[in-house]
Amino acid sequence: MRSDILIEFFDSTGDVAVSSPHICAGVSPPGNGSIVTCGPVTAAAPRTGGNLRNVRQRWRKARAGAFGGSLESPSVPW
């Protein structure tokens, strides 16, 4: 099965994406238990004086509607 992966810099305090999304389209692990990477990605966002920011990853079946699910990195004050 192929998946699309979306990665974005995310403002956890404001609950909003603060960078353009980076999408790796149509990726598929080579075998059971394998890992697919999507990146590296460079993102820039203005400092906010303390809002919590993290990196959020979302996924979907390749070209199948909205992205669902998500994993987020630990947040840091930005």
PASE-708909 format. One record per residue (C-alpha): residue number from 1; x, y, z. Coordinates in steps of 0.1 Angstrom, whole numbers, plus 2048, in hexadecimal, padded with zeros to 3 digits. Example, Ala and Ser with C-alpha at 12.3 -4.5 7.8 and 13.67 -1.06 7.14 Angstrom:
2
{1 {87B 7D3 84E}}
{2 {889 7F5 847}}
END
This chain:
78
{1 {800 800 800}}
{2 {80C 823 7F8}}
{3 {808 841 80F}}
{4 {80C 867 80E}}
{5 {81E 877 82C}}
{6 {81A 89B 835}}
{7 {833 8AD 84C}}
{8 {82E 8D0 85A}}
{9 {83B 8E7 875}}
{10 {81E 8EB 88D}}
{11 {814 905 8A7}}
{12 {806 8EF 8C4}}
{13 {7FB 90E 8D7}}
{14 {7E7 91D 8BB}}
{15 {7DE 8FB 8AC}}
{16 {7E9 906 889}}
{17 {803 8FC 86F}}
{18 {81E 917 86C}}
{19 {831 90B 84E}}
{20 {829 8FE 82B}}
{21 {822 8D9 82B}}
{22 {83C 8C1 81E}}
{23 {82C 8A3 80D}}
{24 {83D 882 804}}
{25 {824 872 7EC}}
{26 {820 84D 7E4}}
{27 {839 83F 7FC}}
{28 {83A 81A 806}}
{29 {850 807 81E}}
{30 {865 7ED 80C}}
{31 {859 7D1 824}}
{32 {848 7C8 845}}
{33 {856 7DD 862}}
{34 {869 7F4 84A}}
{35 {86B 819 84F}}
{36 {865 834 834}}
{37 {875 856 839}}
{38 {867 877 82C}}
{39 {881 892 82D}}
{40 {896 8A2 838}}
{41 {880 8C1 838}}
{42 {889 8E5 83F}}
{43 {86E 8FC 84D}}
{44 {86F 920 859}}
{45 {856 932 86F}}
{46 {858 952 883}}
{47 {85E 951 8A8}}
{48 {83F 957 8BD}}
{49 {84E 95E 8DF}}
{50 {844 93D 8EF}}
{51 {82A 92B 8DC}}
{52 {830 905 8DB}}
{53 {83C 8F8 8B9}}
{54 {842 8D5 8AD}}
{55 {843 8C1 88D}}
{56 {824 8AE 883}}
{57 {821 891 86C}}
{58 {800 886 85C}}
{59 {7F9 86A 843}}
{60 {7DF 85C 82B}}
{61 {7DB 840 812}}
{62 {7EB 84E 7F2}}
{63 {7D5 869 7E2}}
{64 {7B7 85F 7F8}}
{65 {7A7 87F 806}}
{66 {7B1 891 826}}
{67 {7CF 889 83B}}
{68 {7C6 878 85B}}
{69 {7D8 86C 87A}}
{70 {7F6 87F 887}}
{71 {816 87B 89B}}
{72 {827 89A 8AB}}
{73 {84A 89F 8B7}}
{74 {850 8AD 8DA}}
{75 {847 8D2 8DB}}
{76 {85F 8EE 8E1}}
{77 {858 913 8EA}}
{78 {85E 928 8CA}}
END
